[in-house]
Amino acid sequence: MLLLLALAVALTAAAQRVIENPDIDYVPTWITLTEITLGNDRTVVKAELRNNPNPWVKVSSDTDLIDPATGNKYHILGAEGIELDKKTYMPASGKMLCTLLFETVPASVERLNMVKEGNRSDNNIYGIHLAKSAPKVPAVGEDGIDPWTMTAEYYMSLPPSGAEVNIDYRRHRGMEFCKSATAHVKVHLDNYSPELGVTTVRLMSYDHVYHDETSVLADIGSDNTYEADIPIEHPQFILSSFPAKVWFLMPGDTLEVFHTINSDNTAFRSRGESGMINALNYPLHDRLNYTRGFERYKQMTDSIAAGRAATEALIGQLADRYNRVWDGTFAEQCLRDTPLSSFGKELVMVNVACELLEFMEDIYAEYNRQGEIKNKAEDGSTYYTTDPDFEMLDHKRMFNAIHDYCLFVYDNPLTLMSSRTLGIFNRSEFDPVFSKYSLFEYEYIARRLYGQQTEARTLLESKQRIDEQNMRDYGIGDCFMAEMARARSHITLILSPLYYSMDNLGDEAVNTILSTGYDFLTTIRNPYIMRKMVEEQMRVKDLIAERQAARQGESTATEKSEKKSPPTPAEEILQRIIEPYAGNLLYLDFWGMNCGPCRRSMIAQREIVEQLSGEPVRFLYICEEKTSPRKLAEQWMKEQSIKGEHIYLTVDEWNRLAQMFEISGIPHAVLVDRDGKVITNGFHLSSADDLRKHLK
């Protein structure tokens, strides 16, 4: 009897195979698999669902286990512990156990994916290994340290540097840190699978004077790494498209990043101080009890909903934290025991201060937006007026709260290195302090165009009057941020549009506006901004000269060889997109569902599309399907009557075209002629005639 029982147990064990804690290439944040049992009548998957407390998780009845080697599907049959297709709300622990039952998976299958049709790829599971892999051997470096352990905890375990913090922001006015060199980045990925649909990555640096991105494209190799050389003019944070992170880089340094997808597990190793700064930057922020992400957004919306007093109280709390960054409190309590150099400590302080200022500006703007009244003009356009009964927050009050230390950011060139540089500069251009500078230049140009005699010193005197007013109202006169705001405004609102509008203005007006650029330089003191302005002024001048010469039949372009090289992957993607519309003038609009200006532009262009409906012109609206899901995009375009061709790209296809067309932001338009050649990259469309003239 005992022999028969033992035989039965042995046969049962042979009939099913249990894999505990299976090795998985990629797991999303909402689920993890703890055990898989391959049986004769079904496959049992034990899982742990995960989310924040209270939010829900849902397992669909459309879920399949798929053998990627054959494409065979094994459908879900049911579940225990949860109901399929029903929202399961998470308990306080944020975790819930369940069992998923699937059709029988043959014993010969070595690897599975768990996929719901129509899901975003990063919500599926890829590479469930049904046999245990060999244990990973730590990639110990020459120093004997596993680089995956070089996190904030590792760096904080090092002896303190004892370096003092020099917070005299004025010593950086010479911009001695601007030393152009190439930095090297290598990124190691864990919890990654190419089945996510991402095999290329864009690494982007930013020129904050030109308001422009420079990007390089890197391919993720079979070893789950990618690397690239990035030329940068000064230490700065660069943006990676995958993972969507910012990393600090110093010119000439080599930075290695060790990142686990869908987690905060990131380690850094570098030859210089880049790695240590990356590892310690945000953990040191947290010592100041600083909130970010969703918590920050909720803190803002809750205070605004509670009313003016609560909103002012929150701004006051942030102002107090900002002051503590510079009054010695932060340096003493948060930085003294770190191994950072004086430069590293000062950079962390600037980062913290910029984040706090950015948050304060956002609260100020969001609260006052309640006092805006949306109106509709007779032509259907929208404009806003101010509710006279609404009491706006006083911007001066915010600056008064940080009066003693406001110049530690606003007159500090190290803001160029902050992880929040883009946000700080963008907001400064539109706040009441710095937005005045663009207006006085417009007035100056108008006087020149209409023949009123004026001299360069008038521009300088106008600038000085604004400096004096800002000093009285906000305690900020001429400073680094003011010069940046003026330079950015001059380039983006005057120089760049000038090239595209020169045909409508005429040569005399174009030359007059160009000459104001040299007058404008008299208002700039910072050597870095001055150099960038001169370079851009000369670049636009040369472009305009070439266009004027070409228009007069005196092309200055040199003859180029007609020999064609093999098409690049990006060119092949573009050809595949435009080929079905051969013989038409093509307007390619790169957009995204999460881009408000993109959607407003598409709505504004509806009349132009209608006017050209009978002519050989096609409008191609191109988006990346991961961030702009097809179903949602099609629904919105149907509701808004957006006519045209709808093109959806993978992440890799989008990255390659973004690299080819140097797309630094969307919307971005490209014009392709009827022969399939790109006419204009960065096309500005304002009327149907802008396109009709290319049909002649």
Summary of the structure (lengths in Angstrom):
residues: 696
radius of gyration: 29.4
end to end distance: 96.1
largest distance: 114.7
contacts: 2057
relative contact order: 0.07
helix: 42%
strand: 22%
